[in-house]
Amino acid sequence: MTGQLLNTDEISIELDISHLTIEDDTLVDHLQSEKQQRLLVEPLYSSKTLPSPFLAAANVGLFYKLKGDPVVPDVMLSLGVQCAEDFSQKENRSYFVWEFGKLPEVCIEIVSNQEGDELALSRKSQQKGKTTAKKDLYSQIRIPYYVVFDPLRQIQGENEMNGAWLRVWSNFAGRYTELTPLEGITEVGQSVWLEEVGLGLTLWEGQFGEDLTRLWLRWCDRSGQVISTGAERAEAERQRAEAERQRAETERLRANKAEEKAQRLAERLRSMGIDPDEV
């Protein structure tokens, strides 16, 4: 069903997915990739930026056809859907397009090595007989937005990132058109807007979960302001409360000082035989 969705209204029998492998024991990403995935998922839930329901997930199988392997984006975002309550059922533990009734709007690949096939097949994949890079596969499936982030500059060849950290493509005419500039996004603070999602993506340099400053990919609003994590919002609220406390303390000290000054003046007037209440 490449390029098409199953019409769930026409399915009158329960689909047999017993042959599909939805989980395996393959070792996956390194620590920065894992942190990056969390940074793209958690803020969407804690910020309430998107209208509910929606699904943002990392390293979950995307099954777009009944037979064959899924594709597993590092992060995907699907609007207007929600997880089923019972995860004990196999059909509820992966993103089966026929169960959710639609494709995700965004699939993001975070490059961690030169073997990921994000834009072109690696030599190892070619030797294994693979014929389709992820970008071409996502295009065939018609995922609306495909994002590649290469924070460690692992795939910088001519037909790959070509000097960019971030490239984004959109598919609304049957093929991918690059949304990012010809040179891609190469500087911190640059952003690209995903109109059909109502969010943007931007490069951000800062600290996330450690003291080191690194380069990260983050969701942002139309102005390029990043969508804060829950921890960032809590810290901002703590700083706001502390600033308010300090302001109130300053006002209290100022009022006390003014009161002390008024009392000294009153005492001086009394020493001169003048009633301060009558002045």
N, C-alpha and C positions, 0 to 999 in steps of 0.2 A: 504493500500500500504506500510505497514511497511517493511523497508529494501529495498524499490524500489522507483524510481522516476517515476512520470508520464511522458510519452512520449508526449510532447506538440505537436509534429508533427502529432500525430494520433487523436488529439482532434479537432473535426470539429464543435462543438457546444459550446456556452458560458456556462461555469459552473455556476450553481446556488449556491451561497454562502450566501443566505439570512438567512439561519438557523444558521450560524456561529456567535458566539459572539466574537468580536475582541477587545472590550473594556469593562471594568467593573469598579465599584466604590470601589474595594477592596483596603483597606489601605495597603501600601507596606512598603518598607525598612526604617530602621533607618538612621540617618544622615551619619554615617561612610560608610554604604553600598552605599548610594547615591553618596557620594564623590568618593568612589572607582570605581563605574561605570563610572563616568565622567573621571577619571584618565586613564581608559582603552579605552575610546572612543575618546576623544578630541585630544590626541597626534597623533593618526593615521591620522587624517584629517589635522592638522596644520603642521605636520612634513614632509608630502609628502614622507614618508618612503616606502609606498606601491604604486605600480603602479595603476593608475586609470583604470577602475572604481572598487570600492569595497563598501561594506556596513558594517559599524560597528554600533551597536545599543544596547540599554539597555532596558530591560523590555518590549520587543516587542514579541507578540505571534508568535510562529513558528508552522504553520499549515502544517503538513506532510501527512495528509489524509483528504478526503472530509467529512467524518463523524467522530465526536468525538472531544474532547477538544484538544486544542493545548498544547504544552509545552512552558513555558516562561522562557528562560534562563536569568540570570541577565545581561549577555553581550554575544553577538554573533558577529562573523566576517565571512563575505562571500566575497570571491574574485571574480572579474569578473562580478559583477552585480551592478546595480544602481537603485535608487528609481525612480518610475514614477513621472512625474511632477504634476499630478492632485491628491492631497490628498483628494479631496471631494468624490472620488470614493472608495467604500468600499474595492475593491480588491487591492487597492494601499496602504492601511494603515497598513497592517500586512505582515509578511513574509509567503506568500503562496508558497510552493515549486513548485506548477504547474505554477505559474506566473513567478517566477524567473528562473525556469528550472533546479535548482540544490539545494542541501543542503548547509547550511553554513559549512565552514571548522572547526570552533571553537565554542564551547558553554562553557561558564564559569559560574559557580555557586559560589556565595559569601555567605558563611554561616553566618547567622545573629541570628539564634536560633536553637533549637533542633527539630524543626518541619518541616524542609525543604525537607526531604527525599532525600538528595543529594546522599548518598551512601547506605543507608538502610532505610526501612520504619520505621517511628516513631510509637509509640504505638497509638497515636491519629489517624494516617492514617490507621493503621491496623483495628482499631475499626470502621472506616468509610468504610471499605471494599476495600481499595486500595490494589493492588497486585504487583505493579511494582515500584521500586525506580527509581529515575531519571537516575542514571548511567546505569541501565539495559535498560531503555527506550531509552536513547541516543544510546546505543549499538545496539538495535534492529533497530532503524532508520538508523544507520550507519553514525553517525556524526564522521568525521575523528579524531577530538581531543576533549576530554572532560576534563575540568579543574575544580578542587574544591580548593577554598581558604578559610581557616578557621582562620581568623585573631584574633578572640576572643576565640579560642579553645572551640567551642561549641559541636563539635562531635568528640571526641577523643577515641571512643571505639575501641575494637580489630578489628572489621570489618569495621571501618570507617577510620579516619585519623591516629589513632594509634601514636600520638605524633608529627605528621607533621603539618606544616602550609599549605603546598601546595603539591598537587598530580595531575599528568597529565597522561591521558591514550590516546593511539592512536588505531584507528580501521581501519586496512587495510587488514585484513584477516577474517572479519566476526565476530570478537570478540575483546574486549578491552585488550590491553597489556600495562602495566604501563611503561611510559617513565622515570618517576622519579625513584631514587634509592629505594631500599627495604624499607628504613626508611623514604622515602619521602624527601621533602626539608624542612630543619629545621633551616637554618641559613641565615641571611641577606647576600645578595651577591651571593648566589647560584642561578643558572639558569637552565632552560631546553629549548632545541632548538626544534622548530616545523618545520621540514624540508620542508614540503609541503606548508607552509605559508611563510617561509623566515623570520620569527621572533622568538624571544625567550620570555620567561617569567621569571621574577626574583623577589626576595624579596628585597624591598628597604625600608630603614628607613629614614624618613625625614618629612618635613613640606609641606602640600598641602592645601591651602586655609585657613590656620589658623597658629597660632604661636606654636602649640603643635607638637612634633615629634611623629609620629605613624608608624606602620608597614603597608606597602602597597604592592600590586601586580602590577607590571609594565611590559610593553613590553620592550624588549631589543634587541640589535644586537647580532651577534654571539659571540662577545667578552664579552658580559654581560653588556655593556654600555646601560643605560636606554634611551628610546626614549623620548626626552624632550617634555614638554608641550609648547604651544605657549607663555605662561607667562614666563616660564623658559628660553626660547630662547631669548625673549625680554630683560630679566634681564641680561642674559649673554652678549648680544649685548651692553646693557647699560654699563656694567662693562668694556667691551672691549673698548668702546668709551671713557669712563672715564680714563682708563689706558693709552690710546693713547693721550688723552688731557694732562694728567700728564706728560707723557714722553716728549711731545712737549714743555710743560712749563719748564720742567727740562733742555731740550736742549736750550731753549731760555735764561734761566737764566745763563746757562753755557757759552753761546755765549756772553751775555752781560758782564759777569765777565771777560771773556778773552779779550773783547774789551776794557774794563776799564783798565785792566792790561797793555794792549799794549799802551793805551794813556798815562798812567803814565810813562811808560818806555820812550816813545817818548819825553814827557816833560822833563824828567830828562836828556836825551841826549842833548836836545836843551839847557838846562841850563849849560851844559858842553861845549857848542859851537860845538856840533856835529849834523849834519843834519841826522835825523833818516831815511830819504828816501835813504840816500847814504850808510847806514850800511848794 
